[in-house]
Amino acid sequence: MKKVVLAVFILVVIIVSGVLENVYITRTFTDLDGKLKKLESSIKEQSETALDDIGEINAWWEKRRTYIELFAYSPDVRAFSVALAETEGSLECGDFDNALSKCHSLIVMANGIKRLLDFNAEDII
């Protein structure tokens, strides 16, 4: 009987961990999408705040990336950090056209990483 209780307890811990991971991934990438859309509009307007926006996104992402890599390693997560740095470099040089194209790439990468890390029906099949 103790083995059954222990097995059920372990199963519950695994399920709860999976649900919490999924909630964290969903919230993180929903927030990231909003931040990237705001950055995109700043770049389109060639606003001086665009450089500050990318700096904030970069700092925010590095904190989140640490936790994401704890439970799901993906080379795309690290590549996303590099793409953020490239966008920041473009903005520092005042190249808004290049920064805008990199921002579009960031949005596409973020959606791809979310689909990769998120739990879907495809994962079961």
Salt bridges, closest charged atoms under 4 A:
GLU40 OE2 - LYS44 NZ 3.94
GLU40 OE2 - HIS104 ND1 3.19
ASP53 OD1 - LYS38 NZ 3.97
GLU62 OE1 - ARG65 NH2 2.77
GLU69 OE2 - ARG65 NH1 3.25
GLU69 OE2 - ARG78 NE 2.96
GLU86 OE1 - LYS102 NZ 3.49
